[in-house]
Amino acid sequence: MLTLLQEDHFESLYQLFEDSFPSDEYRPYHMQRSLLSDPHYQIYVYEKDHELAAFFATWEGPDFIFLEHFAVKLRFRNGGLGSKLLQAFLEQQVKPVVIEIEPPEGEIEKRRADFYKRNGFTLSGWGYVQPPLAKGQNPVSLVLMSYPKPLQEQAYQSFKNWVFNHVYS
């Protein structure tokens, strides 16, 4: 079902980044591609009808998996594929999974939070401001969600320290 990204498929993957996320929430092409050589960073893809339909971009920390990006191509949305893939992904994890979302204040942000809640994530009271990922980008205010259990303060501090030292450094 989910397979590791083959580097020669990076072009279509990056197009899905551009189609799915605000520009401040992903890295420029060359920076994103260079992450493929980081042993803590993995991209899992799902293909349907011989095309990239969805992907998960993850970082493995000492005590958790950071699901940095998850996207389903527009034409494959609203049929339950996202939930099906997320459940399959979560079943494969032995460590807790942490995600960042924009604070659920607008309609789109609330729908995103509700999607993750339906799939077993808990919205925490903790968050931070993600620094700009590259020159010319803006910081982004984010809150954390976790699976399978609510994020406790000690785990939050550990995650925040790790993410700022390894992902946003």
C-alpha distance (Angstrom), angle and dihedral (degrees) to the residues before:
residue distance angle dihedral
M1 . . .
L2 3.84 . .
T3 3.78 116.9 .
L4 3.78 133.6 179.9
L5 3.79 114.9 -94.6
Q6 3.78 115.3 -96.6
E7 3.80 106.7 -136.5
D8 3.81 92.1 -128.4
H9 3.84 88.2 63.3
F10 3.80 93.1 58.8
E11 3.83 93.5 104.5
S12 3.83 94.3 63.5
L13 3.79 90.3 41.1
Y14 3.79 92.3 54.1
Q15 3.80 90.0 49.1
L16 3.81 87.7 57.5
F17 3.84 89.4 51.6
E18 3.81 88.9 53.7
D19 3.81 93.1 46.0
S20 3.82 95.5 46.0
F21 3.81 109.4 38.0
P22 3.80 138.2 49.2
S23 3.82 108.7 -104.6
D24 3.82 92.2 -110.9
E25 3.82 90.4 60.9
Y26 3.80 100.6 62.5
R27 3.79 135.9 42.4
P28 3.80 127.2 -104.4
Y29 3.80 113.7 -90.6
H30 3.82 99.1 -95.5
M31 3.82 93.0 46.1
Q32 3.81 93.3 47.5
R33 3.80 91.9 47.9
S34 3.83 92.3 48.9
L35 3.82 89.6 59.5
L36 3.80 89.0 70.0
S37 3.81 88.2 79.8
D38 3.84 92.7 55.0
P39 3.83 108.6 102.8
H40 3.83 91.5 -146.5
Y41 3.82 93.3 54.2
Q42 3.81 122.8 79.4
I43 3.78 133.9 171.5
Y44 3.79 118.1 -155.6
V45 3.79 118.0 -165.7
Y46 3.77 135.9 -164.2
E47 3.78 119.9 -154.5
K48 3.78 125.6 -161.4
D49 3.78 124.4 -177.3
H50 3.84 88.8 -0.9
E51 3.80 94.7 -58.8
L52 3.77 135.4 99.5
A53 3.82 105.7 -93.3
A54 3.81 102.0 168.3
F55 3.79 144.8 -8.8
F56 3.79 143.5 -163.0
A57 3.83 120.2 -151.1
T58 3.80 110.9 -162.4
W59 3.77 142.1 178.7
E60 3.78 120.9 -154.7
G61 3.78 113.4 -139.8
P62 3.80 126.8 -176.5
D63 3.82 94.5 -93.2
F64 3.81 105.5 15.0
I65 3.77 149.0 23.8
F66 3.80 115.0 -112.1
L67 3.79 109.5 -148.6
E68 3.80 97.1 -156.8
H69 3.81 98.9 172.3
F70 3.79 133.9 15.1
A71 3.78 121.8 170.2
V72 3.78 139.1 164.7
K73 3.81 118.1 -156.4
L74 3.80 110.6 -106.1
R75 3.80 96.5 -113.9
F76 3.83 91.0 55.0
R77 3.83 95.8 49.6
N78 3.80 129.1 106.7
G79 3.79 95.2 32.7
G80 3.80 98.3 92.3
L81 3.81 94.5 -98.6
G82 3.83 93.6 121.9
S83 3.81 93.0 54.1
K84 3.81 92.2 43.6
L85 3.81 92.2 51.5
L86 3.81 93.7 42.7
Q87 3.81 91.3 51.6
A88 3.82 90.9 49.0
F89 3.81 89.9 48.8
L90 3.82 93.1 48.4
E91 3.82 92.1 49.0
Q92 3.82 89.2 58.6
Q93 3.82 94.2 53.9
V94 3.79 122.7 94.9
K95 3.81 94.0 -177.8
P96 3.82 126.5 62.6
V97 3.81 114.3 -90.1
V98 3.81 122.5 -130.8
I99 3.80 125.8 -167.0
E100 3.79 134.8 -177.6
I101 3.79 122.4 -137.2
E102 3.76 133.7 172.4
P103 3.83 110.7 -97.4
P104 3.84 106.8 -80.8
E105 3.79 96.2 -113.9
G106 3.82 103.6 117.5
E107 3.80 127.4 53.2
I108 3.82 95.9 -100.7
E109 3.81 92.4 45.9
K110 3.84 91.3 48.9
R111 3.80 90.8 49.9
R112 3.80 90.2 50.5
A113 3.82 92.0 50.1
D114 3.81 90.4 47.3
F115 3.81 91.0 51.2
Y116 3.79 91.0 55.3
K117 3.83 92.1 43.8
R118 3.82 90.0 53.6
N119 3.80 86.7 53.3
G120 3.80 95.1 53.9
F121 3.81 103.2 -90.3
T122 3.80 122.7 134.3
L123 3.80 121.8 -143.4
S124 3.80 110.0 -128.4
G125 3.76 129.3 -150.8
W126 3.81 89.4 -124.0
G127 3.73 133.2 89.6
Y128 3.77 143.5 131.4
V129 3.75 143.2 -155.4
Q130 3.79 112.1 -85.0
P131 3.79 107.9 -136.8
P132 3.82 117.5 -125.2
L133 3.81 108.5 -74.2
A134 3.81 91.7 -145.1
K135 3.77 141.9 2.3
G136 3.80 110.4 -67.7
Q137 3.80 94.4 24.5
N138 3.81 125.9 110.9
P139 3.80 131.2 -124.5
V140 3.82 115.4 -102.1
S141 3.80 127.2 -145.0
L142 3.81 109.6 -132.4
V143 3.80 140.6 177.3
L144 3.78 126.2 -155.1
M145 3.77 131.8 -119.2
S146 3.80 124.5 -172.0
Y147 3.78 140.4 -161.2
P148 3.01 137.1 -120.3
K149 3.82 96.4 0.7
P150 3.81 135.0 22.7
L151 3.79 113.8 -87.8
Q152 3.80 112.7 -104.6
E153 3.79 121.6 -149.7
Q154 3.81 95.7 -106.0
A155 3.81 91.4 50.7
Y156 3.82 89.7 46.6
Q157 3.81 91.7 53.3
S158 3.81 91.3 46.7
F159 3.81 91.8 48.5
K160 3.81 93.9 45.7
N161 3.82 92.4 49.9
W162 3.79 91.5 47.9
V163 3.82 96.2 45.7
F164 3.81 93.0 48.8
N165 3.83 91.8 47.6
H166 3.83 98.4 43.2
V167 3.80 109.7 21.7
Y168 3.80 104.8 29.2
S169 3.80 98.7 31.7
